[in-house]
Amino acid sequence: MAAEKQQRKLRAPLMDRTGDEPPPFVVLVQGPPGAGKSTVIRSLVKHYTRHALSEVKGPITVVSGKKRRIQFMEVSNDLNDMVDAAKLADLVLLLVDGSYGFEMETFEFLNILQVHGFPKVMGVLTHLDEFHDPKKLKKQKKTLKARFWSEIYNGAKLFYLSGMQHGRYNKRDTLNLARFISTAKFRPLTWRTTHPYVVGDRFEDITPPGRVHDNPHVERDVAVYGWLHGCNLKRGQLVHVAGVGDCTVSDLAALPDPCPLPSTDKKQRKLDERARLLYAPMSDVGGLLYDKDAVYINMDDRNVNFSKRDGGAGNGSGGGGG
């Protein structure tokens, strides 16, 4: 029996093609409406970076360890979004409303994942604080766990998020989930490692405004920024932009890493506070907020100093131009 178990665990070795500094692992957070997707991302970002996010929008990259970065993405309940997201997931957090049970969106997404190579999946049960009877809670947990295992595999990880504090989940529950995400081993999918793809974390329309003014339907030039996964991308190569179609790459450039891994010189076990970086250009992080046609710089009122008016009282009560 033991030899049989050992035999089942054996896998053919796969070549890991990632370089010294691999791109961030993409963690998708998926679930039905109201299951707590944004709250889970906000709780994990707070745990990793000590930063309180007010809005979850676009990919959010954090440094989770000395050799690992994680990119969180929320998946909306649209079939097109689900199909696009399944193509690039390294790990999926499937959120399930514990007080209600499994819903259609969860099974739809599981089917889509199976077609796309089935990445690693972890279940997260939320809204468990709505149970006031411990016996009912235990029974519900057991039922949902059995169903989850039958859908994925026996022994699939399932996490329980019970209470909330300050609009985020309990620190202890978040810590358990974050530890597993930080130490999870991802098996490289062969198709992905042999094809280049970019998860765009921001984009800019760089078409000259004069051309757009003369003809609003002119072909646009768009710059997409993001980490390159898989193998190398070449100039002139055809790429498929999800929801748009096939486009040609006219130019490529390597830019400085906006969220670099900490230097490995120091022998400390834990991450230094300064190395707890967060990069989320579409969300309200880092003082910059990217809109369709503008970039807004947010400044804290405490950092703004106004000069005193000439001939003023001198107590700083009047505000002049800074």
ZIJOWO-V570522 format. One record per residue. N is the residue number from 1. RES is the residue in three letters. SS is DSSP state (h for helix, s for strand, l for the rest). PSI is psi in degrees with one decimal (* if undefined). OMEGA is omega in whole degrees, -180 to 180 (NA if undefined). Layout:
n=N res=RES ss=SS psi=PSI omega=OMEGA
n=N res=RES ss=SS psi=PSI omega=OMEGA
//
This chain:
n=1 res=MET ss=l psi=-44.2 omega=-179
n=2 res=ALA ss=h psi=-41.1 omega=-180
n=3 res=ALA ss=h psi=-36.4 omega=179
n=4 res=GLU ss=h psi=-43.6 omega=178
n=5 res=LYS ss=h psi=-43.5 omega=-180
n=6 res=GLN ss=h psi=-39.0 omega=-179
n=7 res=GLN ss=h psi=-37.1 omega=-179
n=8 res=ARG ss=h psi=-29.7 omega=-177
n=9 res=LYS ss=h psi=-18.1 omega=-175
n=10 res=LEU ss=l psi=136.4 omega=179
n=11 res=ARG ss=l psi=147.8 omega=175
n=12 res=ALA ss=l psi=134.0 omega=-178
n=13 res=PRO ss=l psi=140.2 omega=179
n=14 res=LEU ss=l psi=140.0 omega=-179
n=15 res=MET ss=l psi=129.6 omega=178
n=16 res=ASP ss=l psi=111.3 omega=-174
n=17 res=ARG ss=l psi=-0.9 omega=-178
n=18 res=THR ss=l psi=148.3 omega=-177
n=19 res=GLY ss=l psi=-160.6 omega=-179
n=20 res=ASP ss=l psi=-37.0 omega=-179
n=21 res=GLU ss=l psi=88.3 omega=-175
n=22 res=PRO ss=l psi=156.8 omega=176
n=23 res=PRO ss=l psi=162.6 omega=-179
n=24 res=PRO ss=l psi=146.1 omega=174
n=25 res=PHE ss=s psi=135.0 omega=-177
n=26 res=VAL ss=s psi=119.2 omega=178
n=27 res=VAL ss=s psi=115.4 omega=179
n=28 res=LEU ss=s psi=140.5 omega=175
n=29 res=VAL ss=s psi=111.2 omega=-174
n=30 res=GLN ss=s psi=145.9 omega=178
n=31 res=GLY ss=s psi=168.1 omega=179
n=32 res=PRO ss=l psi=166.5 omega=180
n=33 res=PRO ss=l psi=137.0 omega=177
n=34 res=GLY ss=l psi=8.6 omega=-179
n=35 res=ALA ss=l psi=-16.7 omega=177
n=36 res=GLY ss=l psi=34.0 omega=-179
n=37 res=LYS ss=h psi=-50.7 omega=-179
n=38 res=SER ss=h psi=-37.7 omega=-179
n=39 res=THR ss=h psi=-38.9 omega=178
n=40 res=VAL ss=h psi=-44.7 omega=180
n=41 res=ILE ss=h psi=-44.1 omega=180
n=42 res=ARG ss=h psi=-40.0 omega=-179
n=43 res=SER ss=h psi=-42.9 omega=-179
n=44 res=LEU ss=h psi=-39.6 omega=178
n=45 res=VAL ss=h psi=-40.9 omega=178
n=46 res=LYS ss=h psi=-40.0 omega=-180
n=47 res=HIS ss=h psi=-44.4 omega=-175
n=48 res=TYR ss=h psi=-36.2 omega=-169
n=49 res=THR ss=h psi=-7.0 omega=-176
n=50 res=ARG ss=l psi=17.4 omega=-178
n=51 res=HIS ss=l psi=131.8 omega=180
n=52 res=ALA ss=l psi=109.9 omega=178
n=53 res=LEU ss=l psi=136.8 omega=176
n=54 res=SER ss=l psi=-24.9 omega=-178
n=55 res=GLU ss=l psi=134.0 omega=178
n=56 res=VAL ss=l psi=112.0 omega=-178
n=57 res=LYS ss=l psi=124.5 omega=180
n=58 res=GLY ss=l psi=-178.4 omega=180
n=59 res=PRO ss=l psi=141.6 omega=-180
n=60 res=ILE ss=s psi=115.5 omega=-175
n=61 res=THR ss=s psi=132.4 omega=178
n=62 res=VAL ss=s psi=153.6 omega=172
n=63 res=VAL ss=s psi=115.9 omega=-175
n=64 res=SER ss=s psi=-12.9 omega=-180
n=65 res=GLY ss=s psi=-178.7 omega=-177
n=66 res=LYS ss=l psi=-22.5 omega=-178
n=67 res=LYS ss=l psi=18.7 omega=-176
n=68 res=ARG ss=s psi=135.4 omega=171
n=69 res=ARG ss=s psi=150.3 omega=-177
n=70 res=ILE ss=s psi=137.0 omega=178
n=71 res=GLN ss=s psi=112.6 omega=-180
n=72 res=PHE ss=s psi=138.0 omega=176
n=73 res=MET ss=s psi=134.9 omega=177
n=74 res=GLU ss=s psi=133.5 omega=-179
n=75 res=VAL ss=l psi=121.6 omega=179
n=76 res=SER ss=l psi=167.8 omega=-175
n=77 res=ASN ss=l psi=53.8 omega=176
n=78 res=ASP ss=l psi=134.0 omega=-174
n=79 res=LEU ss=h psi=-38.3 omega=179
n=80 res=ASN ss=h psi=-42.8 omega=179
n=81 res=ASP ss=h psi=-40.1 omega=-179
n=82 res=MET ss=h psi=-43.8 omega=-179
n=83 res=VAL ss=h psi=-43.9 omega=180
n=84 res=ASP ss=h psi=-42.5 omega=-177
n=85 res=ALA ss=h psi=-37.0 omega=-178
n=86 res=ALA ss=h psi=-24.9 omega=-178
n=87 res=LYS ss=l psi=-23.3 omega=-172
n=88 res=LEU ss=l psi=6.4 omega=-175
n=89 res=ALA ss=l psi=134.7 omega=169
n=90 res=ASP ss=l psi=-34.6 omega=179
n=91 res=LEU ss=s psi=140.5 omega=180
n=92 res=VAL ss=s psi=127.5 omega=171
n=93 res=LEU ss=s psi=109.2 omega=-180
n=94 res=LEU ss=s psi=111.4 omega=-179
n=95 res=LEU ss=s psi=133.1 omega=180
n=96 res=VAL ss=s psi=130.1 omega=176
n=97 res=ASP ss=s psi=106.1 omega=-176
n=98 res=GLY ss=l psi=-28.9 omega=-178
n=99 res=SER ss=l psi=-17.4 omega=-177
n=100 res=TYR ss=l psi=-42.8 omega=-178
n=101 res=GLY ss=l psi=-171.3 omega=-179
n=102 res=PHE ss=l psi=143.3 omega=179
n=103 res=GLU ss=l psi=170.1 omega=-174
n=104 res=MET ss=h psi=-40.6 omega=-176
n=105 res=GLU ss=h psi=-37.7 omega=-178
n=106 res=THR ss=h psi=-46.2 omega=-178
n=107 res=PHE ss=h psi=-35.5 omega=177
n=108 res=GLU ss=h psi=-47.5 omega=-177
n=109 res=PHE ss=h psi=-36.8 omega=178
n=110 res=LEU ss=h psi=-40.8 omega=178
n=111 res=ASN ss=h psi=-42.4 omega=180
n=112 res=ILE ss=h psi=-41.2 omega=-180
n=113 res=LEU ss=h psi=-39.6 omega=-179
n=114 res=GLN ss=h psi=-35.7 omega=179
n=115 res=VAL ss=h psi=-31.0 omega=-174
n=116 res=HIS ss=l psi=26.5 omega=174
n=117 res=GLY ss=l psi=-4.0 omega=177
n=118 res=PHE ss=l psi=83.7 omega=175
n=119 res=PRO ss=l psi=-178.8 omega=-180
n=120 res=LYS ss=s psi=135.8 omega=-177
n=121 res=VAL ss=s psi=132.7 omega=173
n=122 res=MET ss=s psi=139.5 omega=178
n=123 res=GLY ss=s psi=144.8 omega=178
n=124 res=VAL ss=s psi=117.8 omega=178
n=125 res=LEU ss=s psi=125.0 omega=180
n=126 res=THR ss=s psi=177.8 omega=176
n=127 res=HIS ss=l psi=29.7 omega=179
n=128 res=LEU ss=h psi=-12.2 omega=180
n=129 res=ASP ss=h psi=-6.2 omega=178
n=130 res=GLU ss=h psi=-11.7 omega=176
n=131 res=PHE ss=l psi=127.3 omega=178
n=132 res=HIS ss=l psi=-15.6 omega=178
n=133 res=ASP ss=l psi=116.3 omega=-177
n=134 res=PRO ss=h psi=-33.0 omega=-179
n=135 res=LYS ss=h psi=-44.0 omega=179
n=136 res=LYS ss=h psi=-40.1 omega=180
n=137 res=LEU ss=h psi=-45.3 omega=-180
n=138 res=LYS ss=h psi=-41.7 omega=-179
n=139 res=LYS ss=h psi=-42.9 omega=180
n=140 res=GLN ss=h psi=-42.9 omega=179
n=141 res=LYS ss=h psi=-43.9 omega=-178
n=142 res=LYS ss=h psi=-43.1 omega=-180
n=143 res=THR ss=h psi=-48.3 omega=-178
n=144 res=LEU ss=h psi=-35.6 omega=179
n=145 res=LYS ss=h psi=-43.0 omega=180
n=146 res=ALA ss=h psi=-42.1 omega=-180
n=147 res=ARG ss=h psi=-39.6 omega=-180
n=148 res=PHE ss=h psi=-43.6 omega=180
n=149 res=TRP ss=h psi=-38.4 omega=-179
n=150 res=SER ss=h psi=-28.7 omega=179
n=151 res=GLU ss=h psi=-35.3 omega=-174
n=152 res=ILE ss=l psi=-83.7 omega=173
n=153 res=TYR ss=l psi=157.4 omega=180
n=154 res=ASN ss=l psi=126.2 omega=-179
n=155 res=GLY ss=l psi=4.0 omega=178
n=156 res=ALA ss=l psi=138.5 omega=-175
n=157 res=LYS ss=l psi=134.1 omega=178
n=158 res=LEU ss=s psi=125.5 omega=-178
n=159 res=PHE ss=s psi=151.6 omega=-179
n=160 res=TYR ss=s psi=121.5 omega=176
n=161 res=LEU ss=l psi=111.7 omega=-172
n=162 res=SER ss=l psi=-75.4 omega=-173
n=163 res=GLY ss=l psi=176.3 omega=179
n=164 res=MET ss=s psi=148.9 omega=175
n=165 res=GLN ss=s psi=129.0 omega=178
n=166 res=HIS ss=l psi=39.7 omega=177
n=167 res=GLY ss=l psi=7.0 omega=177
n=168 res=ARG ss=s psi=164.6 omega=-179
n=169 res=TYR ss=s psi=162.2 omega=-179
n=170 res=ASN ss=l psi=144.0 omega=-177
n=171 res=LYS ss=h psi=-39.0 omega=-177
n=172 res=ARG ss=h psi=-45.7 omega=179
n=173 res=ASP ss=h psi=-42.2 omega=180
n=174 res=THR ss=h psi=-39.6 omega=180
n=175 res=LEU ss=h psi=-44.6 omega=179
n=176 res=ASN ss=h psi=-46.8 omega=-178
n=177 res=LEU ss=h psi=-44.2 omega=-178
n=178 res=ALA ss=h psi=-37.2 omega=179
n=179 res=ARG ss=h psi=-43.1 omega=-179
n=180 res=PHE ss=h psi=-37.7 omega=179
n=181 res=ILE ss=h psi=-39.9 omega=-176
n=182 res=SER ss=h psi=-27.5 omega=-175
n=183 res=THR ss=h psi=-1.5 omega=-177
n=184 res=ALA ss=l psi=139.2 omega=178
n=185 res=LYS ss=l psi=127.3 omega=-178
n=186 res=PHE ss=l psi=126.9 omega=178
n=187 res=ARG ss=l psi=121.7 omega=-178
n=188 res=PRO ss=l psi=132.9 omega=177
n=189 res=LEU ss=l psi=127.3 omega=-172
n=190 res=THR ss=h psi=-43.3 omega=-176
n=191 res=TRP ss=h psi=-40.0 omega=-178
n=192 res=ARG ss=h psi=-37.5 omega=-177
n=193 res=THR ss=h psi=-17.1 omega=-180
n=194 res=THR ss=l psi=2.9 omega=179
n=195 res=HIS ss=l psi=132.6 omega=178
n=196 res=PRO ss=l psi=141.7 omega=173
n=197 res=TYR ss=s psi=149.6 omega=-178
n=198 res=VAL ss=s psi=129.8 omega=172
n=199 res=VAL ss=s psi=105.5 omega=-175
n=200 res=GLY ss=s psi=120.9 omega=177
n=201 res=ASP ss=s psi=-13.0 omega=169
n=202 res=ARG ss=s psi=159.3 omega=179
n=203 res=PHE ss=s psi=156.8 omega=180
n=204 res=GLU ss=s psi=138.7 omega=174
n=205 res=ASP ss=s psi=112.3 omega=-176
n=206 res=ILE ss=l psi=17.7 omega=177
n=207 res=THR ss=l psi=134.9 omega=177
n=208 res=PRO ss=l psi=130.4 omega=-177
n=209 res=PRO ss=h psi=-31.0 omega=-180
n=210 res=GLY ss=h psi=-42.3 omega=180
n=211 res=ARG ss=h psi=-38.2 omega=180
n=212 res=VAL ss=h psi=-37.6 omega=-179
n=213 res=HIS ss=h psi=-40.1 omega=180
n=214 res=ASP ss=h psi=-39.2 omega=-178
n=215 res=ASN ss=l psi=101.3 omega=-178
n=216 res=PRO ss=l psi=-19.8 omega=-178
n=217 res=HIS ss=l psi=18.0 omega=180
n=218 res=VAL ss=l psi=152.3 omega=178
n=219 res=GLU ss=l psi=129.7 omega=-174
n=220 res=ARG ss=l psi=151.4 omega=170
n=221 res=ASP ss=l psi=122.4 omega=-177
n=222 res=VAL ss=s psi=131.4 omega=175
n=223 res=ALA ss=s psi=125.8 omega=179
n=224 res=VAL ss=s psi=129.8 omega=-180
n=225 res=TYR ss=s psi=138.7 omega=177
n=226 res=GLY ss=s psi=169.5 omega=178
n=227 res=TRP ss=s psi=141.2 omega=179
n=228 res=LEU ss=s psi=127.6 omega=178
n=229 res=HIS ss=s psi=165.3 omega=177
n=230 res=GLY ss=l psi=-134.1 omega=-178
n=231 res=CYS ss=l psi=-167.0 omega=-173
n=232 res=ASN ss=l psi=148.0 omega=177
n=233 res=LEU ss=l psi=142.6 omega=-176
n=234 res=LYS ss=l psi=156.2 omega=174
n=235 res=ARG ss=l psi=144.8 omega=178
n=236 res=GLY ss=l psi=-1.3 omega=-179
n=237 res=GLN ss=l psi=144.4 omega=175
n=238 res=LEU ss=s psi=131.0 omega=176
n=239 res=VAL ss=s psi=149.3 omega=178
n=240 res=HIS ss=s psi=120.6 omega=176
n=241 res=VAL ss=s psi=120.0 omega=-176
n=242 res=ALA ss=l psi=127.5 omega=178
n=243 res=GLY ss=l psi=-7.1 omega=-179
n=244 res=VAL ss=l psi=-53.0 omega=-179
n=245 res=GLY ss=s psi=-163.2 omega=-178
n=246 res=ASP ss=s psi=132.5 omega=179
n=247 res=CYS ss=s psi=162.0 omega=179
n=248 res=THR ss=s psi=138.8 omega=176
n=249 res=VAL ss=l psi=113.1 omega=-179
n=250 res=SER ss=l psi=-30.9 omega=-178
n=251 res=ASP ss=l psi=148.2 omega=178
n=252 res=LEU ss=l psi=144.0 omega=177
n=253 res=ALA ss=l psi=140.3 omega=175
n=254 res=ALA ss=l psi=125.0 omega=-178
n=255 res=LEU ss=l psi=160.4 omega=175
n=256 res=PRO ss=l psi=144.4 omega=-178
n=257 res=ASP ss=l psi=121.0 omega=-179
n=258 res=PRO ss=l psi=-15.5 omega=-178
n=259 res=CYS ss=l psi=68.1 omega=-173
n=260 res=PRO ss=l psi=155.7 omega=174
n=261 res=LEU ss=l psi=150.6 omega=179
n=262 res=PRO ss=l psi=152.5 omega=-180
n=263 res=SER ss=l psi=145.4 omega=-175
n=264 res=THR ss=l psi=15.3 omega=-179
n=265 res=ASP ss=l psi=-43.7 omega=-175
n=266 res=LYS ss=l psi=149.9 omega=-175
n=267 res=LYS ss=l psi=22.3 omega=-177
n=268 res=GLN ss=l psi=151.9 omega=-179
n=269 res=ARG ss=l psi=-36.2 omega=-177
n=270 res=LYS ss=l psi=161.8 omega=178
n=271 res=LEU ss=l psi=137.2 omega=175
n=272 res=ASP ss=l psi=149.3 omega=-179
n=273 res=GLU ss=h psi=-36.6 omega=-178
n=274 res=ARG ss=h psi=-20.7 omega=-179
n=275 res=ALA ss=h psi=-3.9 omega=-179
n=276 res=ARG ss=l psi=73.2 omega=-173
n=277 res=LEU ss=l psi=154.2 omega=179
n=278 res=LEU ss=s psi=132.2 omega=180
n=279 res=TYR ss=s psi=110.7 omega=-180
n=280 res=ALA ss=l psi=81.5 omega=-173
n=281 res=PRO ss=l psi=-25.3 omega=-179
n=282 res=MET ss=l psi=-19.4 omega=176
n=283 res=SER ss=l psi=178.8 omega=-176
n=284 res=ASP ss=l psi=59.9 omega=-175
n=285 res=VAL ss=l psi=142.8 omega=175
n=286 res=GLY ss=l psi=12.6 omega=177
n=287 res=GLY ss=l psi=-8.9 omega=180
n=288 res=LEU ss=s psi=134.5 omega=177
n=289 res=LEU ss=s psi=119.8 omega=-176
n=290 res=TYR ss=s psi=124.0 omega=176
n=291 res=ASP ss=l psi=-178.2 omega=-179
n=292 res=LYS ss=l psi=-43.1 omega=-174
n=293 res=ASP ss=l psi=16.5 omega=-179
n=294 res=ALA ss=l psi=160.6 omega=174
n=295 res=VAL ss=s psi=124.7 omega=-179
n=296 res=TYR ss=s psi=136.9 omega=177
n=297 res=ILE ss=s psi=117.0 omega=179
n=298 res=ASN ss=l psi=130.7 omega=178
n=299 res=MET ss=l psi=139.2 omega=178
n=300 res=ASP ss=l psi=136.6 omega=-179
n=301 res=ASP ss=h psi=-30.3 omega=-177
n=302 res=ARG ss=h psi=-20.2 omega=-179
n=303 res=ASN ss=h psi=-0.8 omega=-178
n=304 res=VAL ss=l psi=122.3 omega=178
n=305 res=ASN ss=l psi=126.2 omega=178
n=306 res=PHE ss=l psi=140.4 omega=177
n=307 res=SER ss=l psi=151.5 omega=-179
n=308 res=LYS ss=l psi=148.3 omega=177
n=309 res=ARG ss=l psi=147.8 omega=178
n=310 res=ASP ss=l psi=129.4 omega=177
n=311 res=GLY ss=l psi=16.4 omega=179
n=312 res=GLY ss=l psi=178.1 omega=-178
n=313 res=ALA ss=l psi=-22.0 omega=177
n=314 res=GLY ss=l psi=0.7 omega=-179
n=315 res=ASN ss=l psi=2.3 omega=175
n=316 res=GLY ss=l psi=10.9 omega=-177
n=317 res=SER ss=l psi=-28.3 omega=180
n=318 res=GLY ss=l psi=139.6 omega=-179
n=319 res=GLY ss=l psi=128.3 omega=176
n=320 res=GLY ss=l psi=-172.2 omega=176
n=321 res=GLY ss=l psi=130.5 omega=-178
n=322 res=GLY ss=l psi=* omega=NA
//
